[in-house]
């Protein structure tokens, strides 16, 4: 056995996945989770408006990374390109002072973060979300039918990837700037947001989805698989869970009617009311309404009657890239 570690630094959260790679015969391997962590650091706070990381956001992120560095040492993983890979996504692509971030990460973790393109981010999310959908009972029983549309709603951007059929991995992919933090900062500034603010956010999202469809044929999806915190939180709410339960949320099916009801409720509720929802991470309370709105508009655009939430995403894709 050998260990690898993946770190994903987005606009809202930073996450760590430590895995054991177990060879089970020939070139076939199995990747087993050992440690999975998430911190809400809001690295991209204000970047849409200012174009730079704030000192406070950088320090929150570096503090989380110090804890991750301790975890790597505890698991006996030595930093290096064959054992640790860290990717940074939307906010880091946009920030004018990103070198300050890169230098800090290198000093703390011992590897340089890769500021991946939107398309790289999309493909890594697709690999992570679909690695276990390549066969087996779920496909045979028709729960998941290709082509897969994988949607990763992040804080600063959202990725759309279609593929997984006719021997291809990815047929089409695009990354666009309609993340939950960006939409909240841009439009949903009241508590709760006003109808006018919701209408403006909806128009913004719909206009971007028009652009997405020029590249990714959303309506051709056989299965819509949604990853990251917005989708998994909405799935937890739909399931009526008293607290977050990753095992129950993974591959949970959320019907379009439930999604529309949950989105309307989130947009109509106050910060305090959203904070009382059992599955809600405190760091998502202020942005979950915008994320749910992106998800709702996307599902309406595809014409699908449900989406499937996945706990496996870009973080798992990064781990698989090391394997």
C-alpha positions, 0 to 999 in steps of 0.5 A: 500500500502507498498513500496519496493526498489531494487538496482542492482550494476553491472560492469558498472551501478548502478540502483534503483527501488522504487515500491509500492506494491498494493494488488488487491485481495486475495494474488494477488498483483500489483507492481507499479513503483514509482522511477527508476534511473540509474547512470553509475559508472563503478565500474568494471573499470580495475577489469578484469586486476587488480582483485581489485576495484580502489579507484576512482571507489568505490568513484563514486559508493558510491556517487551514493548510497548517492543519492539513500539513500536520495531517499529512505528517501524521499519515506519513505522507512526504510532500512531493509531486508523486504523493501530494497534489493541490489544485486551486480554482476559480478565485485563484484564477481571478486574483491579481495577487495570487503569487502571494497565495502560491508562495504561502502554500509552498511554504506550508505544504511543501508543494506548489499549488496548480492554478488549474484552468476551468476546463481542467477543473471540469475534467477533474470533477468529471473523473471524480464523480464518475469513476465508480459509475463505469459499470456494476449494478447501478448502471445495469439497473438503469439508475445511472444512464450515460451520457453523464452531465456532471455539474460542479457548483462552486463558490466562484464558478460552476463547471459543466461536463458531458461525457462517459459514452461511446468510449469517450471520457469527456465530450464537452466541458465549460466553466462559467462564473456563476458560483454561489459566493459570486452570485450572492455578492453580486445580487443577493445582498438583503436578508432575505433577498428581495424579489428584485434581487432574486429576479436579477440573479435568475436573469444572470444565471439564465444568460450564462446557461445560454452561453453554456449550451453553445458548448455543452448540450445540456438537454442530451444528458442521460443522468445529471450528477451534481457535486460539491456543497450546494448539491449535497446540502440540498440533497440532505434537506430533501432527505429530511436529515437531522444532521449531515450524513455523507453516506446517505447523501451520496447518490441520493436522488432529488426530484425537480419539485423538491428542488424548486420547493427547497430553493424557494424556501431558502431564498425566502428565509433569513440567515438565522432560519437557514442556520437552524437547518440540521445539515447546513454547514455554518460556512454555507448559510449565507450562500446556499440560496444562490447555489440552490438557484443555480442548481434549480435553473440548471435542472430546468434547462436540462428538462431532467426530472431529478438530479443525483448528488455525489460526494465524490468530485474534483477532490477524488479526481485529483487523487485519481490523477496521482494514481 
